[in-house]
Amino acid sequence: MNHLIKGRLVVPAGLIVVGIMVACRGSDSQKAQEGPLNGLEDSGRADVRQPDAAAPDAEQLDCAPPDAGPDARTDAAQDAPTEPPDSGPVVFRPSNLPAGICDTATSKELVVAANETAGIDPDRDCDLVIPQGPDLQEICVRIYSTVKIAGRYLANGGRRAAAIVATKSFTLESSGKIDMVHPGPNILIWSPGADLRGSGSKGSGVSGGGGGGQVTSPGARGGSSGGAGGPQYGDPTSRQLIGGGFGGYGGESARPQQDPVPPGGPGAAMQFVSCGEMTVAGTMDASGSGGAVGNYAPEYGGGGAGGGAGGMILIEATKVTASGGKILARGGQGGAGGAVLYGVDILLYGGAGGQGGTGASPPTEGENAKVTHDPMPPGKYSGAGGGGGAVGRILINVPRGTSPVLTGVEIDPPAVIGTTN
């Protein structure tokens, strides 16, 4: 961290200090120190370490000589009338990213027209790769001058979390959608920023798999004493890009033996930055996907798989205006249990999958397996449902002294509003 020693700011070696505003008490003068962002080019790639020091508030600095006493200011300064301090220019410092990233010189634009589809592969398409620390995925950063999305933008594959930076403006039009939802249980790919610490446990036999956990809450258990929901983990106040956990596999169906069905995946962990204004009229969705339905079997149906947890959406801009759109990070629903045949042509359907978590309610457990009754003797079971995945997180940060303008926009779970500086 930075240290203030008798009016001097001491910065640890190796830390890039950009945009620190220094003001003297009793004076209207201010000066800004600007430093270059090393390794940033229009199409280059660099590994950088995240600065962990925030700029001190200007009013905390005193410009008296280092060895002077507390009364070393001039008489004129001491006798000057008290006036509200000049707040100066807005200082915008995005979380997780290098200081000065807004000063990156680039002419690249991200434009997705209506009826078009584009996307990011965070394991390959990066201008910067930023480590986050142990147990967390790296951040793939893409930097543009302007971002304008009227079509569909996909960000639901790859291991790294992702950050999209617009140095000028970011617009998500009403027809646009940023899709961070995992593509589903039958497509076994990673999810950007996913955290295996939150994975649900596998079901067994007719029992369901557990739902994926998140920083916000644990996932729900699968039905019929099935797999445990993924645990809650990490720091819920952290701004690091921490994704959710996968659901647990469903139980194997027996007679005949079949493989367990795959779980739902978590929504992506992504950060959207505009160094100017950000306008959101479309949809940002980082919800978890649902777990697969359990296998059908003649005697014992298989358990449904757990739903994936919601992801994380971090929005930061000098001004945020959202109107009429949707910003979502809900948990995925557990898969229903597999059906079983009894009688001549009668199916006994499995237990329902648990509901995914939302801002209003936690995820629910999968429904228990069902047993057959007359006209056939009992002894055949349908599968139990998988547990629901935990809800994700939504954070919106703007400069101190300002507030985002949110009008008629659906946000679930409710956003945590904070400051960028």
N, C-alpha and C positions, 0 to 999 in steps of 0.2 A: 504494500500500500504506500501511498505518498505520505511524507511527514513534513510538518511545518515546524521549523526550528528558528525562533527569533526572527520571523519575517522572511525566512528563506525556504523555498520549496525544494525538498530533497527527493529526487526520483531514483528508484533502484536502477542499477545498470541494466541496459538492454531494453528498457521500456520506451516505446515510442510515445511521446507526449504531443498531442495535437489538439488545438482548439481550446486550451486552458485560458480562461479569462482572468486577468489579474487586475485588481482595483485597489487603490490606496484609500484607507479610511480618511474621511474629510476632504476627498478630492474627487472631481468628476472625471479625471483622466483614466483611460483604460488602454490596455494593449493586449494584443493576441499574438501567441506564438504558433506558427503553422509549421508542421514538419511533413516531409514527403512520406508517402506510403511505399515502403520498399517492396519490390517484387511485383507490383501491380502494373500490368500492361493490358492492352485491349484484348488480346487473345492468349495471354500467357498463363502459366499455372505456377503457383508457389505454395509451399507449406508454411503457415505462419502460426505463431503461438498467440493465443488470446490474451490481450492485456487484461490484468485483473485490478487495475487501479482506476478509480473514477476521479474526474476533475473536481478540486475543492471549490466550494462556493466562494465567489469573489469577495463577499463581505467579510470572510474569515481572515483575509490577509491584511497585515499591517506593514506599511512601508517605512517604518522608523528604522534608523541604522541598527545593525545587528546587535551592537553592544550597548545601545541606549536603553534607558529605563522606560517605564510605561508613560511618562510625561514628556517624552522627547519630541513630540510634535510641536509645530510652531504655535505661538499664541494666536495667530490669525486662524489657524485650523481649529484650535480649541474653542475660540470664541465665535466661530461661524455659526449662523443659525442652522437649526436642524431641518433638513429637507429630505424628502423621500429619495432613496438612492436610485440612480439610473440603472434600470435592469439590463440595458445594453442589448445587443443582438441575441436572438435565440440560439442557444447552443444545442445541437442535435447530435447525440451520440448513440447509435444503435447498439443493442446488446449483442454479445457473442462475437462481434465482427471487429476487424482492426480499426483503430482510430484513423480518421481521415479517409475512410472508404468512399464517402460522399464526394471527395475531391478527385476521384478517379476519372481520368480523361478517356472517354470512350464514345464512339459514334454508333455502336450497336443498338438496335431496337428490337424488342420482342413484340411482334404484332401477330395476333391470331384472329383472322377475320371470322365472321359468322359462318357457320357450317364447315369450318375448318377444324382440324385437330392437330395439336402439337404437344410437346412434352419434354421432360427432362429425365435423363438417366444419371442419377447422382453418383454412380460408380465410374462414370466416364466424362460427362459433360461439365467440367468444372473450370472456372477461372482461378479459384482459390480452393484449397483444402485445409480446413482448420480443425485441429484436434480439440476435443472437449474434456479429455481426462479418462481415467480408468472406468471401465464398464459402460462407456458411452460411445456411440458411433460418431465418426468425424462429420463435419459439415461441408457439403459441397456448395460453393457459392458461385452464382452466375450474376454478372454485372452488366446492366444495360443503361443507356441514357433515358429511354422511356419504355414503359410497358403498357400495352393496350390489348386487352383480351376480350373478344366478342364471341369467340367460339369455345372449344373445349381444350383445356390444358391438363395433361395427365402427369401425375407425380405419384405413382403407386407401385414402383418397382425399384430394386437396388437397396443396398444396406445403409449407405450414408444418409443422414438427415440433409435437408436442402434449404438454401436461402436464396431468394430472388431479390436483387437490389436494383432499384431504379434511381439513378442520380438526379433525375429531374421530376418525373411524375409517373404515377401508377394508376391505371384505370381498368376496372373490371366492369364491363358494361352489363346491362340487364340480361342480355342473351348469353353472356359468358359464364363458364363454369370451370373452376379449378378443382379437379377431381383427385383427391388424395385417399379415396376409399380403396382398401385392398380388393383386388379383383375377384376374390371368392375362394371358397375352400377347395375347389377342384383345380385351381391354378396355384401350384405350390412354388411361390416365389417369395422373396423377402419383402419387407415393407420398410421404406425409408425411416431410419431412426428407431426401428423396433428394438425393444429391450426384453431379452429372454428372461430376465429376472421376474417378469410378470406373467410368464406363460402358465396357463391352466394345466391341470393334471389329466392324464388319460383315464377314460372310463374303462370298465372291465365287464365283459359279457353283455348283459342287457343294460348296464348302467351307462349314464351319459358322461361326457367329458366336461371339465370345468371351464368357465369363461375366463378370458384373459384379464389380468389386473393392470392397474395404472398407478401413476403417482397419486391420483386423486382418491382411489379406493380399490379394494380387492374385487376380483371377479366372483361370480356366483358358482356354487357347487352343481355338478350334474345330478340328475334325478336318480332315485334308488341307491342312495349312498354312493354316488358316482365320484368322479374325479373332483378334487378340491379346486376351487377357483384360484386363479393366479393371485399372489400376494400384492399388497400395496407396498411400494418401494420408493426410495428417493426422497427428495425435498420438494414438497408441494409449492414452495415459494420460489423455487429456482426458475430462472429464465433460460437455462440451458435447454437445448432441443432434445427432450426425452420422450421417446415414443412409448406406446403401450405394448402389452404382451399378446402373444397368440393364444387362442383357445386351446383346450386339450382335445386330443383325439377321442372319438366315440368308442364305446366298447365293441369287441368283436361279436358278431352274431355266430351262433353255434347251430349245428345240425341243419345244413352243412356249415363248416367253418369258413368264415370270410374275413378279409382284412378289415381293420377298423377304418372308419371314415375320417377324412381330414378336417381339421378345425378351421374356423374363421381367422382371418388375419387382422392386425391392428391398422388403424388409419395412420397416415404418415405424420412425421414431425417436421413442420416447415415454418420458415420465417419469411415474411414479406416486408420489405423495407422500401420506403420512398423518401428520398432526401428533400423532396418537395411535397406536393399534395397527393394523397391517396383517396380515390373515389371508388366505393364498392356498391354496385347496384345489382350484381349477379350473385352467384353461389360459390362459396368456399366450403368444401365438404371433406372432412378428415375422419369420418365415422368408421368404426370397425365393420368388417363383413360378418355375415352370419355363418354358423357352423353347418356342416353337411348333415342331411337326414340320415338316420341309421339304416343299416342294411335290412332289406326284407329277407325273411327266412320262413320255411315251412313250420318250424317248431319254436325257435327263439329269435326274436328280432334283435338287431344290434342297437346299442345306445347311440343317440345323436351326439354330435361334436359340439364343443363349446364355442361361443361367439368371440370374436376378437375385440380387444379394447379400443376405444376411441383414441385418436392421435392427439397432436398438439398443433395449434395454430397461433403463431406469434406475429402480430401486426404492429409495425412501428413506422411513424411518419411525422413530419413537422406539422401536418394537418390531416386528420382522418374524417371523411364524410361517408357514411353508409346509409343508404336509403332503399327500402323495398327489396333488399336481397336476403340471402341466408348465409349464416356462418355456423357450421355444425361440426361437432366432434362426439357423436353419440356412440354408445357401445353396440356391438353386434349381437343379434339374437342367437340363442342356442338352437341347434338343429333338432327337429323332432325325432323321437325314437322310431326305429324300424317297425313296420307292420308284420303281423304273423297271420298265417292262414288257419282257419278252423272251420269245421263243418265241411260242406262241399265246396263252396265258393264264397265264403264270408271272410273278410279281412278285419282283423282287430288292429286298429291303428295305434301307433305308439304314443307315448306321453309327449305333450307339447314342450317345445324348447323354451327356456327362460327368456324373459325380456331383457334387452340390453339396457345399460344404465343411461339415464338422461339427467339434465340439470334438476329435474323435479323428483326423480326417484332412483334408488340404487338398482343394480341388476338383480334379477330374481333367479331362483334355482329352477332347474328343469323338472318337469312333472315326472312322477314315478312310472315305472313299467306297469302294464296292465296284464291281468291274468284272464284267460278264457273261462267261460262258464257254460252252462247248458246251451245247446244240446250235447256238446262234447265234454268229456271229463276235464276238470282243470288240470293244469300242468304245462300249458303253453303260455309263453309270455311275449308280449310285444316289448320293444325297447323303450328305455326311459329317455327323456329329453336332455339335451346339453344345457349347461348353465349360460346365462347371459354375460357379455363382456362389460367391463367397467367403462364409465363415461370418461372422455378425454378432457383436454384443457384448452381454453381460448384466452389469450392475453392481448390487450391493446394498450400500447404505450405511446404517449405524446409528450412534447416538451413541458417542463414544469410551468404551471400557470395557465395551461390551456386544457381543453377537454375535447374528446372526440364528439362529433355530431352524428348521433344514431337515431334515425327516423324511420319507423315502420319496418325495421329489419329484424328478422328472426335470428336470435343468437341462442344456441343450446349446446353446451351449458352456458349460463350467463358469463359474460366476459369479465375478467379481472382487469380493471383499469389502473394503469401505473404511469410513471414518467420515465423518460429516456435520459434525463440528466439530473 
